[in-house]
Each structure stands twice: as C-alpha cells, then as structure tokens.
Amino acid sequence: MVASNGGRFEDPPAEVLAEAAAAFGLLASPARLHIVWALAQGESDVTGLAERVGGALPAVSQHLTKLKLAGLVRSRREGRRHVYLVDDPDVVTVVRLMVGQLSDRAEHASRPVRLGGFGA
C-alpha cells in the first residue's frame, strides 16, 4: 500500500480503520489482552486461562466470547472441553510486539512505562 508519491503510505479506507479500531478496542481491556497474550504462547481451555490470568471462570469465558465474535480467537472441541487459540497470526505479532516493547522499556527505565513515550 505504498503510494508512488515519495514513498508515503496511502490512507486506508474508513471501513478498515473502523475494523482496526474495534480490534484495538477489544484489546484495550487488560484482561482480554492478557488472554490473547496467553493464547499467543499456546492454546488452552477456559480453566487453564482463568488460572493463568487470575480471572474468575465466568469472566474469562465472557472475554473469550467477545474475542471469538470479533474473530481474534477461535475454539475447537476436545471431548467435553473447548480449546481456544488465536485465530489471526497478525494479532499475535501485534500483541507480542507491543507487550514486548513495553516490557523492555520497563526493564530499562527507572520510571514506570507511559504511553506518552511512544514515538518520542
């Protein structure tokens, strides 16, 4: 999507921006971000996710439903349980990049990570 005018990027269509904003909106919840982060490391059932992220089973289940409806995660049946996994590898890339960058900054900074630090 690079335009021929000096290497500048073209603006995406409004529908694409709306879809991206919706996905980022879902990931704006620390609980849902933690769930996607955990699933980026490997698939899990809701009980394993609840234990890993420290959430109540019903709350984790609700978060998974929202992420599933948005197409960010999917599930498959294994006997009586549902196993969840990230449905979009690009989401894994974005989450790993963002969380990794912020973790690196927090480790090397003497002050807490602030969002104002992006691009500065």
C-alpha contacts under 8 A as a table, 3 or more apart, distances in Angstrom:
res1	aa1	res2	aa2	distance
1	M	9	F	6.31
1	M	10	E	6.34
2	V	7	G	5.96
2	V	8	R	6.05
2	V	9	F	4.67
2	V	10	E	6.24
3	A	6	G	7.42
3	A	7	G	5.89
3	A	8	R	5.77
3	A	9	F	5.69
3	A	10	E	5.89
4	S	7	G	5.91
4	S	8	R	7.42
5	N	8	R	6.13
12	P	16	V	6.28
12	P	17	L	6.68
13	P	16	V	5.40
13	P	17	L	6.56
14	A	17	L	5.09
14	A	18	A	6.12
15	E	18	A	5.06
15	E	19	E	6.19
16	V	19	E	5.11
16	V	20	A	6.16
17	L	20	A	5.08
17	L	21	A	6.04
18	A	21	A	5.07
18	A	22	A	6.18
19	E	22	A	5.12
19	E	23	A	6.33
20	A	23	A	5.12
20	A	24	F	6.14
21	A	24	F	5.06
21	A	25	G	5.88
22	A	25	G	4.89
22	A	26	L	6.33
23	A	26	L	5.23
23	A	27	L	6.39
23	A	70	A	7.28
23	A	72	L	7.93
24	F	27	L	4.95
24	F	28	A	6.02
25	G	28	A	5.02
25	G	29	S	7.54
26	L	29	S	6.27
26	L	32	R	7.03
26	L	66	K	7.87
26	L	67	L	7.21
27	L	30	P	7.23
27	L	32	R	5.85
27	L	33	L	5.03
28	A	32	R	7.58
28	A	33	L	6.87
29	S	32	R	5.29
29	S	33	L	6.05
30	P	33	L	5.02
30	P	34	H	6.00
31	A	34	H	5.11
31	A	35	I	6.28
31	A	53	V	7.37
31	A	55	G	7.90
31	A	60	V	7.99
31	A	63	H	7.76
32	R	35	I	4.96
32	R	36	V	6.20
32	R	63	H	6.03
32	R	64	L	7.74
32	R	67	L	7.74
33	L	36	V	5.14
33	L	37	W	6.00
33	L	95	V	7.80
34	H	37	W	4.92
34	H	38	A	6.06
34	H	53	V	6.41
35	I	38	A	5.07
35	I	39	L	6.13
35	I	49	L	6.80
35	I	53	V	6.74
35	I	60	V	8.00
35	I	64	L	7.97
36	V	39	L	4.98
36	V	40	A	5.96
36	V	73	V	7.90
36	V	86	V	6.89
36	V	92	V	7.62
36	V	95	V	7.73
37	W	40	A	5.04
37	W	41	Q	6.74
37	W	92	V	7.52
37	W	95	V	6.70
37	W	96	R	7.23
38	A	41	Q	5.35
38	A	42	G	6.84
38	A	49	L	7.34
38	A	52	R	7.66
38	A	53	V	7.87
39	L	42	G	4.95
39	L	43	E	5.26
39	L	44	S	6.73
39	L	84	Y	7.29
39	L	85	L	5.55
39	L	86	V	5.97
40	A	43	E	7.55
40	A	85	L	7.48
40	A	86	V	6.33
40	A	92	V	5.62
40	A	96	R	7.93
42	G	85	L	6.94
43	E	83	V	6.46
43	E	84	Y	5.48
43	E	85	L	4.66
43	E	86	V	7.66
44	S	48	G	5.96
44	S	49	L	6.29
44	S	83	V	5.28
44	S	84	Y	5.39
44	S	85	L	6.88
45	D	48	G	5.42
45	D	49	L	6.27
45	D	81	R	6.93
45	D	82	H	5.77
45	D	83	V	4.42
45	D	84	Y	5.80
46	V	49	L	5.01
46	V	50	A	6.02
46	V	57	L	6.94
46	V	60	V	6.86
46	V	61	S	6.43
46	V	82	H	7.42
46	V	83	V	7.37
46	V	84	Y	7.51
47	T	50	A	5.13
47	T	51	E	6.28
47	T	57	L	6.53
48	G	51	E	5.19
48	G	52	R	6.13
49	L	52	R	5.00
49	L	53	V	5.99
49	L	60	V	7.36
50	A	53	V	5.42
50	A	54	G	5.56
50	A	55	G	4.88
50	A	56	A	6.03
50	A	57	L	5.57
50	A	60	V	5.99
51	E	54	G	5.20
51	E	55	G	6.80
52	R	55	G	7.97
55	G	59	A	6.61
55	G	60	V	6.13
56	A	59	A	5.35
56	A	60	V	6.22
57	L	60	V	5.24
57	L	61	S	6.07
58	P	61	S	5.02
58	P	62	Q	6.22
59	A	62	Q	5.09
59	A	63	H	6.28
60	V	63	H	5.06
60	V	64	L	6.13
61	S	64	L	5.07
61	S	65	T	6.23
62	Q	65	T	5.05
62	Q	66	K	6.43
63	H	66	K	5.21
63	H	67	L	6.22
64	L	67	L	5.02
64	L	68	K	5.87
64	L	73	V	7.46
65	T	68	K	5.02
65	T	69	L	6.10
66	K	69	L	5.16
66	K	70	A	6.27
67	L	70	A	5.15
67	L	71	G	6.35
67	L	72	L	5.30
67	L	73	V	5.69
68	K	71	G	5.04
68	K	72	L	5.78
68	K	73	V	4.80
68	K	74	R	5.51
68	K	75	S	7.95
69	L	72	L	7.69
70	A	73	V	7.81
71	G	74	R	6.99
71	G	87	D	6.61
71	G	88	D	7.65
72	L	86	V	6.01
72	L	87	D	5.34
72	L	88	D	5.89
72	L	91	V	7.20
73	V	84	Y	6.72
73	V	85	L	5.55
73	V	86	V	4.21
73	V	87	D	4.48
73	V	88	D	7.15
74	R	84	Y	5.67
74	R	85	L	5.62
74	R	86	V	6.28
74	R	87	D	5.46
75	S	82	H	5.99
75	S	83	V	5.28
75	S	84	Y	4.29
75	S	85	L	6.22
76	R	82	H	5.52
76	R	83	V	5.37
76	R	84	Y	6.70
77	R	80	R	6.92
77	R	81	R	5.86
77	R	82	H	4.61
77	R	83	V	6.20
78	E	81	R	5.46
78	E	82	H	6.09
78	E	83	V	6.80
86	V	89	P	6.94
86	V	91	V	7.77
86	V	92	V	7.21
88	D	91	V	5.44
88	D	92	V	6.92
89	P	92	V	5.05
89	P	93	T	6.42
90	D	93	T	4.95
90	D	94	V	6.27
91	V	94	V	5.12
91	V	95	V	6.06
92	V	95	V	5.21
92	V	96	R	5.93
93	T	96	R	5.25
93	T	97	L	5.99
94	V	97	L	5.14
94	V	98	M	6.09
95	V	98	M	5.25
95	V	99	V	5.93
96	R	99	V	5.37
96	R	100	G	5.55
97	L	100	G	5.14
97	L	101	Q	5.95
98	M	101	Q	5.25
98	M	102	L	6.24
99	V	102	L	5.17
99	V	103	S	5.99
100	G	103	S	5.06
100	G	104	D	6.12
101	Q	104	D	5.17
101	Q	105	R	6.19
102	L	105	R	5.05
102	L	106	A	6.07
102	L	113	V	6.77
103	S	106	A	5.07
103	S	107	E	6.19
104	D	107	E	5.16
104	D	108	H	6.30
105	R	108	H	5.22
105	R	109	A	5.81
105	R	113	V	6.72
106	A	109	A	5.22
106	A	110	S	7.61
106	A	111	R	7.45
106	A	112	P	6.26
106	A	113	V	5.62
107	E	110	S	7.99
109	A	112	P	7.09
109	A	113	V	7.70
113	V	117	G	7.58
114	R	117	G	5.68
115	L	118	F	5.97
116	G	120	A	7.50
117	G	120	A	5.36
